[in-house]
């Protein structure tokens, strides 16, 4: 599945830990936004690991699932490209 993950972490000590974790799952496309192509199992693992790092009463992590049709319609102005891997094909 193709996910857009955004986050807002209040504590400067937690912020780099969340960013580092997400770097292991996807590509940073903005300062606090990642594109990730994950299996359902990887997605659940990422959520579990994030829950150990963030404080639900202070922080926010959002996951936007994009279908193949939606991914094919992503438009970029300026630098960058849409994340891809060998297991995900747009038809």
MOPAC internal coordinates of N, CA, C and O (Angstrom, degrees):
PM7 1SCF
backbone

  N    0.0000 0     0.00 0     0.00 0    0    0    0
  C    1.4360 1     0.00 0     0.00 0    1    0    0
  C    1.5153 1   108.83 1     0.00 0    2    1    0
  O    1.2310 1   121.16 1   -31.63 1    3    2    1
  N    1.3238 1   115.39 1   148.37 1    3    2    1
  C    1.4524 1   122.05 1   179.05 1    5    3    2
  C    1.5233 1   107.81 1   -98.37 1    6    5    3
  O    1.2310 1   120.32 1   -56.93 1    7    6    5
  N    1.3239 1   116.99 1   123.07 1    7    6    5
  C    1.4614 1   122.44 1  -177.47 1    9    7    6
  C    1.5143 1   110.59 1  -122.68 1   10    9    7
  O    1.2310 1   121.32 1   -37.65 1   11   10    9
  N    1.3078 1   115.07 1   142.35 1   11   10    9
  C    1.4466 1   122.11 1   166.45 1   13   11   10
  C    1.5235 1   105.15 1  -106.30 1   14   13   11
  O    1.2310 1   120.16 1   -56.66 1   15   14   13
  N    1.3191 1   117.29 1   123.34 1   15   14   13
  C    1.4660 1   122.30 1  -177.78 1   17   15   14
  C    1.5220 1   108.02 1  -117.21 1   18   17   15
  O    1.2310 1   121.03 1   -54.34 1   19   18   17
  N    1.3241 1   115.64 1   125.66 1   19   18   17
  C    1.4663 1   120.22 1   176.15 1   21   19   18
  C    1.5195 1   108.39 1  -123.88 1   22   21   19
  O    1.2310 1   120.87 1   -26.95 1   23   22   21
  N    1.3130 1   115.94 1   153.05 1   23   22   21
  C    1.4631 1   118.83 1  -178.38 1   25   23   22
  C    1.5140 1   111.46 1  -145.72 1   26   25   23
  O    1.2310 1   121.57 1   -25.47 1   27   26   25
  N    1.3154 1   114.59 1   154.53 1   27   26   25
  C    1.4568 1   123.82 1   173.62 1   29   27   26
  C    1.5231 1   105.91 1  -138.18 1   30   29   27
  O    1.2310 1   120.65 1   -72.93 1   31   30   29
  N    1.3106 1   116.37 1   107.07 1   31   30   29
  C    1.4607 1   122.39 1  -175.67 1   33   31   30
  C    1.5274 1   107.95 1  -111.66 1   34   33   31
  O    1.2310 1   120.59 1   -55.58 1   35   34   33
  N    1.3175 1   116.48 1   124.42 1   35   34   33
  C    1.4728 1   121.73 1  -174.25 1   37   35   34
  C    1.5193 1   114.22 1   -74.81 1   38   37   35
  O    1.2310 1   120.06 1   141.49 1   39   38   37
  N    1.3045 1   117.48 1   -38.51 1   39   38   37
  C    1.4603 1   121.44 1  -174.20 1   41   39   38
  C    1.5314 1   110.27 1   -88.72 1   42   41   39
  O    1.2310 1   119.75 1   -58.48 1   43   42   41
  N    1.3358 1   118.08 1   121.52 1   43   42   41
  C    1.4679 1   120.86 1   179.70 1   45   43   42
  C    1.5239 1   113.97 1   -59.96 1   46   45   43
  O    1.2310 1   119.61 1   160.23 1   47   46   45
  N    1.3259 1   118.36 1   -19.77 1   47   46   45
  C    1.4623 1   120.75 1   177.84 1   49   47   46
  C    1.5251 1   111.63 1   -78.69 1   50   49   47
  O    1.2310 1   120.34 1   147.86 1   51   50   49
  N    1.3314 1   116.95 1   -32.14 1   51   50   49
  C    1.4705 1   120.80 1   179.02 1   53   51   50
  C    1.5245 1   111.81 1   -81.80 1   54   53   51
  O    1.2310 1   120.39 1   151.13 1   55   54   53
  N    1.3159 1   116.85 1   -28.87 1   55   54   53
  C    1.4646 1   121.78 1  -174.61 1   57   55   54
  C    1.5287 1   113.57 1   -53.88 1   58   57   55
  O    1.2310 1   118.49 1   128.51 1   59   58   57
  N    1.3336 1   120.48 1   -51.49 1   59   58   57
  C    1.4708 1   118.74 1  -179.60 1   61   59   58
  C    1.5291 1   113.07 1   -66.99 1   62   61   59
  O    1.2310 1   120.02 1   152.43 1   63   62   61
  N    1.3115 1   117.56 1   -27.57 1   63   62   61
  C    1.4707 1   119.82 1   178.25 1   65   63   62
  C    1.5215 1   110.71 1   -68.63 1   66   65   63
  O    1.2310 1   120.47 1   138.93 1   67   66   65
  N    1.3201 1   116.71 1   -41.07 1   67   66   65
  C    1.4687 1   120.56 1   177.76 1   69   67   66
  C    1.5220 1   109.89 1   -66.42 1   70   69   67
  O    1.2310 1   120.09 1   135.30 1   71   70   69
  N    1.3210 1   117.43 1   -44.70 1   71   70   69
  C    1.4663 1   121.06 1   179.46 1   73   71   70
  C    1.5267 1   111.10 1   -60.52 1   74   73   71
  O    1.2310 1   120.45 1   135.68 1   75   74   73
  N    1.3229 1   116.75 1   -44.32 1   75   74   73
  C    1.4699 1   120.66 1  -179.89 1   77   75   74
  C    1.5267 1   111.12 1   -63.06 1   78   77   75
  O    1.2310 1   120.46 1   138.81 1   79   78   77
  N    1.3266 1   116.72 1   -41.19 1   79   78   77
  C    1.4606 1   119.98 1   177.74 1   81   79   78
  C    1.5242 1   110.42 1   -61.04 1   82   81   79
  O    1.2310 1   120.30 1   132.39 1   83   82   81
  N    1.3225 1   117.03 1   -47.61 1   83   82   81
  C    1.4663 1   120.40 1  -178.93 1   85   83   82
  C    1.5204 1   112.54 1   -65.21 1   86   85   83
  O    1.2310 1   119.98 1   148.94 1   87   86   85
  N    1.3210 1   117.65 1   -31.06 1   87   86   85
  C    1.4666 1   120.62 1   176.83 1   89   87   86
  C    1.5250 1   111.52 1   -60.98 1   90   89   87
  O    1.2310 1   120.36 1   153.94 1   91   90   89
  N    1.3261 1   116.92 1   -26.06 1   91   90   89
  C    1.4554 1   120.78 1   177.45 1   93   91   90
  C    1.5215 1   113.50 1   -79.61 1   94   93   91
  O    1.2310 1   120.10 1   172.92 1   95   94   93
  N    1.3140 1   117.41 1    -7.08 1   95   94   93
  C    1.4652 1   121.49 1  -176.75 1   97   95   94
  C    1.5219 1   113.50 1  -118.59 1   98   97   95
  O    1.2310 1   119.87 1   165.19 1   99   98   97
  N    1.3225 1   117.85 1   -14.81 1   99   98   97
  C    1.4558 1   118.25 1  -176.55 1  101   99   98
  C    1.5159 1   112.60 1  -166.72 1  102  101   99
  O    1.2310 1   121.49 1    12.33 1  103  102  101
  N    1.3273 1   114.75 1  -167.67 1  103  102  101
  C    1.4581 1   122.16 1  -177.41 1  105  103  102
  C    1.5212 1   110.01 1  -108.85 1  106  105  103
  O    1.2310 1   121.12 1   -50.72 1  107  106  105
  N    1.3189 1   115.47 1   129.28 1  107  106  105
  C    1.4683 1   120.23 1   176.19 1  109  107  106
  C    1.5264 1   108.02 1   -72.36 1  110  109  107
  O    1.2310 1   120.62 1   -54.57 1  111  110  109
  N    1.3337 1   116.42 1   125.43 1  111  110  109
  C    1.4551 1   120.68 1   179.24 1  113  111  110
  C    1.5287 1   111.54 1  -114.37 1  114  113  111
  O    1.2310 1   119.81 1   163.01 1  115  114  113
  N    1.3007 1   117.97 1   -16.99 1  115  114  113
  C    1.4571 1   125.94 1   172.46 1  117  115  114
  C    1.5258 1   105.70 1  -145.51 1  118  117  115
  O    1.2310 1   120.22 1    -6.86 1  119  118  117
  N    1.3190 1   117.19 1   173.14 1  119  118  117
  C    1.4575 1   119.44 1  -176.35 1  121  119  118
  C    1.5284 1   112.53 1   -53.99 1  122  121  119
  O    1.2310 1   119.62 1   134.56 1  123  122  121
  N    1.3153 1   118.32 1   -45.44 1  123  122  121
  C    1.4733 1   120.77 1  -178.74 1  125  123  122
  C    1.5259 1   112.27 1  -121.75 1  126  125  123
  O    1.2310 1   120.93 1  -146.78 1  127  126  125
  N    1.3339 1   115.83 1    33.22 1  127  126  125
  C    1.4697 1   121.43 1  -179.51 1  129  127  126
  C    1.5266 1   109.45 1  -134.77 1  130  129  127
  O    1.2310 1   121.29 1   -48.29 1  131  130  129
  N    1.3290 1   115.13 1   131.71 1  131  130  129
  C    1.4617 1   121.52 1   178.46 1  133  131  130
  C    1.5193 1   110.28 1  -125.20 1  134  133  131
  O    1.2310 1   120.76 1   -33.80 1  135  134  133
  N    1.3219 1   116.15 1   146.20 1  135  134  133
  C    1.4609 1   122.64 1   167.64 1  137  135  134
  C    1.5183 1   106.52 1  -102.49 1  138  137  135
  O    1.2310 1   120.76 1   -51.28 1  139  138  137
  N    1.3205 1   116.15 1   128.72 1  139  138  137
  C    1.4608 1   121.19 1  -177.74 1  141  139  138
  C    1.5283 1   109.38 1  -130.83 1  142  141  139
  O    1.2310 1   120.88 1   -41.60 1  143  142  141
  N    1.3024 1   115.93 1   138.40 1  143  142  141
  C    1.4583 1   122.16 1   172.51 1  145  143  142
  C    1.5173 1   106.20 1  -115.95 1  146  145  143
  O    1.2310 1   121.18 1   -72.46 1  147  146  145
  N    1.3303 1   115.35 1   107.54 1  147  146  145
  C    1.4590 1   121.28 1  -170.72 1  149  147  146
  C    1.5233 1   112.06 1  -131.94 1  150  149  147
  O    1.2310 1   121.45 1   -24.11 1  151  150  149
  N    1.3049 1   114.83 1   155.89 1  151  150  149
  C    1.4566 1   119.82 1   167.43 1  153  151  150
  C    1.5274 1   107.43 1   -79.51 1  154  153  151
  O    1.2310 1   120.31 1   -12.80 1  155  154  153
  N    1.3042 1   117.01 1   167.20 1  155  154  153
  C    1.4680 1   120.33 1   177.49 1  157  155  154
  C    1.5287 1   110.06 1   -60.32 1  158  157  155
  O    1.2310 1   119.91 1   141.44 1  159  158  157
  N    1.2983 1   117.77 1   -38.56 1  159  158  157
  C    1.4685 1   121.72 1   179.56 1  161  159  158
  C    1.5329 1   111.18 1   -64.32 1  162  161  159
  O    1.2310 1   120.29 1   135.46 1  163  162  161
  N    1.3306 1   117.05 1   -44.54 1  163  162  161
  C    1.4573 1   120.79 1   177.96 1  165  163  162
  C    1.5306 1   110.71 1   -62.96 1  166  165  163
  O    1.2310 1   120.64 1   140.52 1  167  166  165
  N    1.3222 1   116.39 1   -39.48 1  167  166  165
  C    1.4589 1   121.01 1   179.29 1  169  167  166
  C    1.5248 1   110.74 1   -61.92 1  170  169  167
  O    1.2310 1   119.79 1   133.92 1  171  170  169
  N    1.3213 1   118.01 1   -46.08 1  171  170  169
  C    1.4672 1   121.57 1   179.20 1  173  171  170
  C    1.5323 1   110.64 1   -64.89 1  174  173  171
  O    1.2310 1   120.39 1   141.86 1  175  174  173
  N    1.3252 1   116.86 1   -38.14 1  175  174  173
  C    1.4677 1   120.84 1   177.36 1  177  175  174
  C    1.5284 1   110.35 1   -63.12 1  178  177  175
  O    1.2310 1   120.54 1   135.58 1  179  178  177
  N    1.3323 1   116.56 1   -44.42 1  179  178  177
  C    1.4558 1   121.12 1   177.64 1  181  179  178
  C    1.5288 1   110.56 1   -59.37 1  182  181  179
  O    1.2310 1   120.00 1   135.29 1  183  182  181
  N    1.3033 1   117.61 1   -44.71 1  183  182  181
  C    1.4605 1   120.75 1   179.06 1  185  183  182
  C    1.5345 1   111.02 1   -61.15 1  186  185  183
  O    1.2310 1   120.27 1   135.26 1  187  186  185
  N    1.3202 1   117.09 1   -44.74 1  187  186  185
  C    1.4694 1   120.39 1   178.87 1  189  187  186
  C    1.5302 1   111.23 1   -60.08 1  190  189  187
  O    1.2310 1   121.01 1   135.84 1  191  190  189
  N    1.3140 1   115.68 1   -44.16 1  191  190  189
  C    1.4648 1   119.52 1  -178.87 1  193  191  190
  C    1.5277 1   111.58 1   -67.18 1  194  193  191
  O    1.2310 1   120.33 1   142.23 1  195  194  193
  N    1.3249 1   116.98 1   -37.77 1  195  194  193
  C    1.4576 1   120.16 1   177.53 1  197  195  194
  C    1.5275 1   111.25 1   -65.60 1  198  197  195
  O    1.2310 1   120.61 1   141.65 1  199  198  197
  N    1.3241 1   116.44 1   -38.35 1  199  198  197
  C    1.4577 1   119.73 1  -179.86 1  201  199  198
  C    1.5252 1   112.16 1   -61.18 1  202  201  199
  O    1.2310 1   120.34 1   153.68 1  203  202  201
  N    1.3227 1   116.95 1   -26.32 1  203  202  201
  C    1.4616 1   120.80 1   177.25 1  205  203  202
  C    1.5265 1   112.18 1   -78.20 1  206  205  203
  O    1.2310 1   120.44 1   160.76 1  207  206  205
  N    1.3371 1   116.76 1   -19.24 1  207  206  205
  C    1.4669 1   120.78 1  -177.19 1  209  207  206
  C    1.5251 1   113.90 1   -98.98 1  210  209  207
  O    1.2310 1   120.19 1   143.58 1  211  210  209
  N    1.3154 1   117.24 1   -36.42 1  211  210  209
  C    1.4601 1   119.61 1  -172.02 1  213  211  210
  C    1.5219 1   111.91 1   -93.29 1  214  213  211
  O    1.2310 1   121.13 1   -14.05 1  215  214  213
  N    1.3135 1   115.44 1   165.95 1  215  214  213
  C    1.4593 1   122.70 1   173.82 1  217  215  214
  C    1.5291 1   106.26 1  -112.03 1  218  217  215
  O    1.2310 1   120.72 1   -65.77 1  219  218  217
  N    1.3210 1   116.23 1   114.23 1  219  218  217
  C    1.4575 1   121.29 1  -174.45 1  221  219  218
  C    1.5246 1   112.68 1   -59.62 1  222  221  219
  O    1.2310 1   120.32 1   150.26 1  223  222  221
  N    1.3234 1   116.99 1   -29.74 1  223  222  221
  C    1.4611 1   120.21 1  -177.92 1  225  223  222
  C    1.5381 1   112.45 1   -80.34 1  226  225  223
  O    1.2310 1   119.78 1   170.74 1  227  226  225
  N    1.3267 1   118.03 1    -9.26 1  227  226  225
  C    1.4696 1   121.35 1  -177.96 1  229  227  226
  C    1.5241 1   113.75 1  -123.54 1  230  229  227
  O    1.2310 1   120.08 1   143.35 1  231  230  229
  N    1.3088 1   117.44 1   -36.65 1  231  230  229
  C    1.4633 1   122.15 1  -170.78 1  233  231  230
  C    1.5270 1   111.97 1  -102.12 1  234  233  231
  O    1.2310 1   121.54 1   -12.21 1  235  234  233
  N    1.3262 1   114.66 1   167.79 1  235  234  233
  C    1.4592 1   120.59 1   177.53 1  237  235  234
  C    1.5280 1   109.52 1  -142.19 1  238  237  235
  O    1.2310 1   120.83 1   -49.94 1  239  238  237
  N    1.3168 1   116.02 1   130.06 1  239  238  237
  C    1.4669 1   122.24 1   171.81 1  241  239  238
  C    1.5198 1   106.08 1  -128.37 1  242  241  239
  O    1.2310 1   120.66 1   -52.78 1  243  242  241
  N    1.3254 1   116.34 1   127.22 1  243  242  241
  C    1.4671 1   121.32 1  -178.34 1  245  243  242
  C    1.5192 1   110.07 1  -117.56 1  246  245  243
  O    1.2310 1   121.35 1   -39.27 1  247  246  245
  N    1.3177 1   115.01 1   140.73 1  247  246  245
  C    1.4662 1   122.38 1   179.18 1  249  247  246
  C    1.5251 1   108.29 1  -119.74 1  250  249  247
  O    1.2310 1   120.42 1   -57.13 1  251  250  249
  N    1.3131 1   116.80 1   122.87 1  251  250  249
  C    1.4576 1   122.15 1   177.17 1  253  251  250
  C    1.5209 1   107.90 1  -114.60 1  254  253  251
  O    1.2310 1   120.80 1   -65.42 1  255  254  253
  N    1.3278 1   116.08 1   114.58 1  255  254  253
  C    1.4606 1   120.15 1   177.29 1  257  255  254
  C    1.5249 1   108.98 1   -84.34 1  258  257  255
  O    1.2310 1   120.95 1   -49.06 1  259  258  257
  N    1.3301 1   115.79 1   130.94 1  259  258  257
  C    1.4562 1   120.34 1   179.10 1  261  259  258
  C    1.5185 1   109.33 1  -116.62 1  262  261  259
  O    1.2310 1   120.96 1   -53.29 1  263  262  261
  N    1.3115 1   115.78 1   126.71 1  263  262  261
  C    1.4643 1   120.35 1   178.00 1  265  263  262
  C    1.5274 1   109.48 1   -73.54 1  266  265  263
  O    1.2310 1   120.29 1   -10.33 1  267  266  265
  N    1.3119 1   117.06 1   169.67 1  267  266  265
  C    1.4604 1   120.97 1  -179.10 1  269  267  266
  C    1.5160 1   111.26 1   -58.93 1  270  269  267
  O    1.2310 1   120.34 1   138.66 1  271  270  269
  N    1.3258 1   116.95 1   -41.34 1  271  270  269
  C    1.4660 1   120.35 1  -179.87 1  273  271  270
  C    1.5263 1   110.63 1   -64.09 1  274  273  271
  O    1.2310 1   120.46 1   140.14 1  275  274  273
  N    1.3301 1   116.73 1   -39.86 1  275  274  273
  C    1.4727 1   120.62 1   178.73 1  277  275  274
  C    1.5208 1   110.55 1   -67.95 1  278  277  275
  O    1.2310 1   120.60 1   138.36 1  279  278  277
  N    1.3143 1   116.46 1   -41.64 1  279  278  277
  C    1.4623 1   119.88 1   179.93 1  281  279  278
  C    1.5216 1   110.61 1   -61.88 1  282  281  279
  O    1.2310 1   120.44 1   141.26 1  283  282  281
  N    1.3240 1   116.77 1   -38.74 1  283  282  281
  C    1.4620 1   120.82 1  -179.37 1  285  283  282
  C    1.5268 1   111.87 1   -65.17 1  286  285  283
  O    1.2310 1   119.98 1   161.10 1  287  286  285
  N    1.3158 1   117.64 1   -18.90 1  287  286  285
  C    1.4640 1   121.37 1  -177.28 1  289  287  286
  C    1.5358 1   113.16 1  -101.53 1  290  289  287
  O    1.2310 1   119.94 1  -172.77 1  291  290  289
  N    1.3214 1   117.72 1     7.23 1  291  290  289
  C    1.4605 1   120.16 1   177.71 1  293  291  290
  C    1.5224 1   108.71 1   -64.63 1  294  293  291
  O    1.2310 1   121.01 1   -48.39 1  295  294  293
  N    1.3122 1   115.68 1   131.61 1  295  294  293
  C    1.4601 1   121.27 1   177.79 1  297  295  294
  C    1.5174 1   108.68 1  -116.77 1  298  297  295
  O    1.2310 1   120.46 1   -41.13 1  299  298  297
  N    1.3158 1   116.73 1   138.87 1  299  298  297
  C    1.4620 1   122.01 1   179.99 1  301  299  298
  C    1.5191 1   108.02 1  -123.49 1  302  301  299
  O    1.2310 1   121.18 1   -50.98 1  303  302  301
  N    1.3094 1   115.35 1   129.02 1  303  302  301
  C    1.4642 1   121.11 1   171.64 1  305  303  302
  C    1.5216 1   106.28 1  -104.50 1  306  305  303
  O    1.2310 1   120.10 1   -55.75 1  307  306  305
  N    1.3016 1   117.42 1   124.25 1  307  306  305
  C    1.4580 1   120.34 1  -179.08 1  309  307  306
  C    1.5154 1   111.43 1    94.10 1  310  309  307
  O    1.2310 1   121.15 1    28.29 1  311  310  309
  N    1.3095 1   115.41 1  -151.71 1  311  310  309
  C    1.4583 1   122.67 1  -173.94 1  313  311  310
  C    1.5256 1   112.47 1   -74.08 1  314  313  311
  O    1.2310 1   121.07 1   -26.83 1  315  314  313
  N    1.3196 1   115.57 1   153.17 1  315  314  313
  C    1.4577 1   121.48 1   172.50 1  317  315  314
  C    1.5134 1   113.13 1   114.74 1  318  317  315
  O    1.2310 1   121.87 1   -12.35 1  319  318  317
  N    1.3120 1   114.02 1   167.65 1  319  318  317
  C    1.4574 1   121.57 1   175.69 1  321  319  318
  C    1.5201 1   107.87 1  -147.57 1  322  321  319
  O    1.2310 1   120.68 1   -19.99 1  323  322  321
  N    1.3079 1   116.30 1   160.01 1  323  322  321
  C    1.4553 1   122.03 1   179.78 1  325  323  322
  C    1.5219 1   108.72 1   -73.28 1  326  325  323
  O    1.2310 1   120.61 1   -42.71 1  327  326  325
  N    1.3271 1   116.44 1   137.29 1  327  326  325
  C    1.4654 1   121.10 1   179.86 1  329  327  326
  C    1.5215 1   110.70 1   -63.34 1  330  329  327
  O    1.2310 1   121.31 1   -35.52 1  331  330  329
  N    1.3242 1   115.09 1   144.48 1  331  330  329
  C    1.4656 1   121.80 1   177.27 1  333  331  330
  C    1.5146 1   108.82 1  -141.83 1  334  333  331
  O    1.2310 1   120.91 1   -21.42 1  335  334  333
  N    1.3220 1   115.86 1   158.58 1  335  334  333
  C    1.4566 1   120.86 1   166.93 1  337  335  334
  C    1.5156 1   108.31 1  -146.08 1  338  337  335
  O    1.2310 1   120.20 1    -8.51 1  339  338  337
  N    1.2987 1   117.22 1   171.49 1  339  338  337
  C    1.4677 1   120.82 1  -173.41 1  341  339  338
  C    1.5296 1   112.86 1   -70.24 1  342  341  339
  O    1.2310 1   119.42 1   168.62 1  343  342  341
  N    1.3160 1   118.72 1   -11.38 1  343  342  341
  C    1.4596 1   120.95 1  -178.13 1  345  343  342
  C    1.5186 1   113.03 1   -98.20 1  346  345  343
  O    1.2310 1   119.90 1   178.01 1  347  346  345
  N    1.3010 1   117.79 1    -1.99 1  347  346  345
  C    1.4578 1   121.09 1  -175.09 1  349  347  346
  C    1.5086 1   108.66 1  -124.18 1  350  349  347
  O    1.2310 1   120.08 1   -60.13 1  351  350  349
  N    1.3097 1   117.46 1   119.87 1  351  350  349
  C    1.4541 1   121.35 1  -176.76 1  353  351  350
  C    1.5208 1   109.78 1  -124.52 1  354  353  351
  O    1.2310 1   121.07 1   -43.14 1  355  354  353
  N    1.3191 1   115.56 1   136.86 1  355  354  353
  C    1.4618 1   121.30 1   174.98 1  357  355  354
  C    1.5190 1   106.91 1   -97.54 1  358  357  355
  O    1.2310 1   120.81 1   -52.99 1  359  358  357
  N    1.3355 1   116.06 1   127.01 1  359  358  357
  C    1.4580 1   119.68 1   179.95 1  361  359  358
  C    1.5045 1   111.33 1  -112.84 1  362  361  359
  O    1.2310 1   120.10 1   180.00 1  363  362  361

